Amino acid sequence: MSLAAVIDVKGWCPGVLRPMQSGDGLLARVRPWCGALRLDAAKGLADAAERFGNGHIDLTRRANLQIRGLGDASVRGLQDAVEQLGLVDRDAEAEAGRNIMVSPLAGIDPAEADIRPIAGALADLLAHDTGLQRLPSKFGFLVDGGGPVSIAGERADISLKAMGRMMAVGLDTPAGTDWVGSTSIDEAADVAVAIARIFIGLARQQDRLRDLGEGPFRRLRAIVRKGLGPIGGPSIESRRLIGVKGFAVGVATPFGRLEAHQLRSLASLAGEAGAADIRLSPWRALYVGARDAAAAQTLLKGAHEIGLIVDANDPILRIDACPGAPACRSSSVDTRRTARRLAASPFTGSIHVSGCAKGCARSAPADLVLVGEQGRYGVIRNGTARDLPQRILDASEAGVLFDV
């Protein structure tokens, strides 16, 4: 039996040690420590993606990277290469549990708290506490520095957000984050892990925190609040940066697709700008801290020349599209070809083009949603990929949506 057949499992997140079969081969998800990728590691991943895969790298909504096009014979080489870069956990279970999103400008933007030590402590606890491996594989944490470029509005089971000298603590609910109290910066990582342990005692096997149900969630919330201090009303809006802010540079990739040569070139540009690493974000955007304003502008120009998005008004940024066919076996439509056509349309709202009803590229509602099925698209207005389509179109007819 091939390696692909052995690991063809649904309902879990792939890793380097436990890749997943897709339409273009195996894919392996790389989780950079605390959302930062050293420049040498970025170049090493680019080389590995070309040598062992097809050179395509996807940026995920969890601020990770996925290397695509691996084969049964090449996946072991990829694993060895990533291990040498220091990006592999001790086993697949520890790797699956290290789901932490971190403010991409932590330690770069002086307007926000440097919460990297909190994220590092949390990552260490998750990596070494075997009891926490009972958490669902998609259970996630968020650590936000409280600055103007914020990830606080993103979905995570347990959220930490800097508020002056304290950290706000949030719990995920079906309606969004419930900010239940505050704790000290020194205790924030321990508090997050303590909440996760309480959750394990209350949840069924594959529940997420927002799936607990009213009774168990109320009990968890009551226990958690007893150990927390008061809290004001933290802003939970996510605010993305594309372009230059001070010495920080934000660039995006079309629909989250980054080619290996682009990652290698961006790492070289970042080094020339005086950066130590490349930061990832849940917006499929990458961030670099330059030495000064001139270096930031030079980096931005170079990023544009290698095909990255550097304009916050680029119409592609309002469209979410999964890899689609043939890269994904669940899709029967070329989602990104359709998405590029829609980017040139007069429509100005948010768009989600999904290869199937799973809606992997976007969970939030969009103004227009196209959902692939048997080579056609279901059309949904103001909803998600899981909603009932209001009409059906052939893939070639997507443009007629704006003729009425």
Buried (B, 14 or more C-beta within 10 A) or exposed (E): EEBBEEBEEEEBBBBBBBBBBBBBBBBBBBBBBBBBBBBEBBBBBBBBBBEBBBBBBBBBBBBBBBBBBBBEEBBEBBBEBBEEBEBBBEBBBBBBBBBBBBBBBBBBBEEBBBBBBBBBBBBEBBBEBEEBBBBBBBBBBBBBBBBEBBBBBBBBBBBBBBBEEBBBBBBBBEEEBBBBBBBEBEBBBBBBBBBBEBBBEBBEEEBBBBBBEEEBBEBBBEBBBEEBEEBEEBBBEBEBBBBBBBBBBBBBBBBBBBBBBBBBBBBBBBBBBBBEBBBBBBBBBBBBBBEEEEBBBBBBEBBEEBEBBBBEEBBBBBBBBBBBBEBBBBBBBBBBBBBBBBBEBEBEEBBBBBBBBBBBBBBEBBBBBBBBBEEBBBBBBEBBBEBEBEEEBEBEEBEEBEEE
